[in-house]
Amino acid sequence: MRERVFEQATGEAAAPLRPFVAGYVGYRMEGFEPGVHAGLPSQHLTLIVSLGHPVDLVEMPDPAQAPDAFPALVGGLHSSPAMIRHDGRQHGLQLKITPLGARALFGIPAGELASMVLTLDDVLGSRARELVDRLHATSSWSARFAAVDDVLTRALREPRPLRPEIAFTWDRLVTTAGGIDVHSVAREVAWSRRHLSEQFRVEYGHPPKVMARVMRFERARRLLVSEARPSLADVAAACGYADQAHLTRDWRRLAGTSPAAWLATEHLPFVQDDECTGQAV
């Protein structure tokens, strides 16, 4: 049996980038069984630079997009899994980009990238090649994080301010981990639910109800892989699901399988959260 290697390093973005980049994760995995694992929905866009084989996406979040392999990519906000084929080895650097970061770094709203996976060149232009080359030129995670800081700080532009009602709605979803009713938020901003959903979708690519579901799912996933290992019923109660069956239905919709099946079959260490030891796309 091949010896398994798992190396992970986390980093915080430079101060000017922190409203736009929620964190860096460097990873190297070897000796795992080949297979396919799920890149799960998240409240962040994902930027990945592979330092090994290209990221091989055999099923996109949007089925209309053809499978492809990416040496460096950006994945938009999505509400269904991306399926990633691997040979038991993965090596790369992953960034969590906030929706506001899409405007500040790429010059477009997150809504224009929703459910899509694009090459890094498509959104970062000539700086994408510089970033990839610099990351491949060094073997130190600290030097790689510093290179990301340098390239992305120079890519920053002043993002267009969001409508305060839209920014408020996003913040309420984040602070409650999706545990607030959209009707309540609409009343707070004095908009109809329909108008709020339409305007929110323009900015983020999904209505607030869908993003609330994603954030509730994210919290449930973090609890399930935590050291405490709570039961599904306890996780459902903690995350505001009506019951365990509701949790399982949402999980199937967002992850493509039940939580129990995902825990049993996802063999790669999980790097989607800094605090956890897949990929997000």
Backbone hydrogen bonds, N-H to C=O, Kabsch-Sander energy under -0.5 kcal/mol:
donor,donor_aa,acceptor,acceptor_aa,energy
5,V,30,E,-2.6
7,E,28,R,-2.7
9,A,26,G,-2.4
11,G,24,Y,-2.0
17,L,14,A,-2.0
18,R,14,A,-0.9
18,R,15,A,-0.9
20,F,17,L,-2.4
21,V,17,L,-2.2
22,A,96,K,-3.1
23,G,96,K,-0.6
24,Y,11,G,-2.8
25,V,94,Q,-2.4
26,G,9,A,-3.6
27,Y,92,G,-2.6
28,R,7,E,-2.2
29,M,90,Q,-3.4
30,E,5,V,-2.1
32,F,88,G,-1.8
35,G,86,H,-2.0
37,H,84,I,-2.5
39,G,82,A,-4.1
40,L,38,A,-0.7
40,L,279,Q,-0.5
45,L,97,I,-2.8
46,T,75,G,-2.3
47,L,95,L,-2.2
48,I,73,L,-2.2
49,V,93,L,-2.5
50,S,48,I,-0.5
50,S,71,P,-2.8
51,L,91,H,-3.4
52,G,91,H,-0.8
55,V,70,F,-3.0
56,D,54,P,-0.6
56,D,85,R,-0.7
57,L,55,V,-1.0
57,L,68,D,-2.4
58,V,56,D,-0.8
58,V,83,M,-2.1
59,E,83,M,-1.3
62,D,115,S,-0.6
65,Q,62,D,-2.4
68,D,57,L,-1.5
70,F,55,V,-2.2
73,L,48,I,-2.7
74,V,118,L,-2.4
75,G,46,T,-3.0
76,G,113,L,-0.5
76,G,116,M,-2.7
82,A,39,G,-2.4
83,M,59,E,-2.4
84,I,37,H,-3.2
84,I,82,A,-0.5
85,R,56,D,-2.8
85,R,83,M,-0.5
86,H,35,G,-2.9
87,D,89,R,-0.5
90,Q,29,M,-2.0
92,G,27,Y,-2.3
93,L,49,V,-2.3
94,Q,25,V,-3.1
95,L,47,L,-3.0
96,K,23,G,-1.9
97,I,45,L,-2.6
97,I,95,L,-0.7
98,T,20,F,-2.2
101,G,98,T,-0.5
102,A,98,T,-1.0
102,A,99,P,-0.9
103,R,99,P,-0.8
104,A,100,L,-2.1
105,L,101,G,-2.9
106,F,101,G,-0.6
106,F,102,A,-1.5
107,G,102,A,-0.6
107,G,103,R,-0.8
108,I,102,A,-1.4
111,G,203,E,-2.2
112,E,109,P,-1.6
113,L,110,A,-1.7
114,A,111,G,-0.8
115,S,77,L,-2.7
116,M,113,L,-2.2
118,L,74,V,-2.6
120,L,72,A,-1.6
122,D,119,T,-0.7
123,V,119,T,-0.7
123,V,120,L,-0.8
124,L,120,L,-2.6
125,G,121,D,-1.6
127,R,124,L,-1.2
128,A,125,G,-1.7
129,R,125,G,-0.5
130,E,126,S,-1.3
131,L,127,R,-2.6
132,V,128,A,-2.6
133,D,129,R,-2.6
134,R,130,E,-2.3
135,L,131,L,-2.3
136,H,132,V,-2.0
137,A,133,D,-1.2
138,T,135,L,-0.7
144,R,140,S,-2.2
145,F,141,W,-2.9
146,A,142,S,-2.1
147,A,143,A,-2.0
148,V,144,R,-2.2
149,D,145,F,-2.5
150,D,146,A,-2.3
151,V,147,A,-2.7
152,L,148,V,-2.7
153,T,149,D,-2.1
154,R,150,D,-1.7
155,A,151,V,-0.9
156,L,152,L,-0.8
156,L,153,T,-0.7
157,R,104,A,-1.6
166,I,163,R,-0.8
167,A,163,R,-2.4
168,F,164,P,-2.5
169,T,165,E,-1.8
170,W,166,I,-2.3
171,D,167,A,-2.4
172,R,168,F,-2.4
173,L,169,T,-2.1
174,V,170,W,-2.5
175,T,171,D,-2.8
176,T,172,R,-1.4
177,A,174,V,-1.3
178,G,173,L,-2.8
179,G,176,T,-1.3
185,V,181,D,-1.6
186,A,182,V,-2.6
187,R,183,H,-2.1
188,E,184,S,-2.0
189,V,185,V,-2.0
190,A,186,A,-0.6
190,A,187,R,-0.7
191,W,186,A,-2.2
196,L,192,S,-2.5
197,S,193,R,-2.7
198,E,194,R,-2.3
199,Q,195,H,-2.5
200,F,196,L,-2.6
201,R,197,S,-2.2
202,V,198,E,-1.6
203,E,199,Q,-1.4
204,Y,200,F,-2.7
205,G,201,R,-2.6
210,V,207,P,-0.6
211,M,207,P,-1.9
212,A,208,P,-2.5
213,R,209,K,-1.7
214,V,210,V,-2.2
215,M,211,M,-2.5
216,R,212,A,-2.3
217,F,213,R,-2.3
218,E,214,V,-2.5
219,R,215,M,-2.0
220,A,216,R,-2.2
221,R,217,F,-2.7
222,R,218,E,-2.4
223,L,219,R,-2.1
224,L,220,A,-2.3
225,V,221,R,-1.7
226,S,223,L,-1.0
229,R,226,S,-1.2
235,V,231,S,-2.4
236,A,232,L,-2.7
237,A,233,A,-2.0
238,A,234,D,-2.5
239,C,235,V,-2.0
240,G,237,A,-0.8
241,Y,236,A,-2.3
247,L,243,D,-1.8
248,T,244,Q,-2.4
249,R,245,A,-2.4
250,D,246,H,-2.3
251,W,247,L,-2.5
252,R,248,T,-2.5
253,R,249,R,-1.8
254,L,250,D,-2.3
255,A,251,W,-3.4
256,G,251,W,-0.6
256,G,252,R,-1.2
257,T,251,W,-0.6
262,W,258,S,-2.5
263,L,259,P,-2.5
264,A,260,A,-1.6
265,T,261,A,-1.7
266,E,262,W,-2.2
267,H,265,T,-1.2
271,V,269,P,-0.6
271,V,278,G,-1.9
276,C,273,D,-1.2
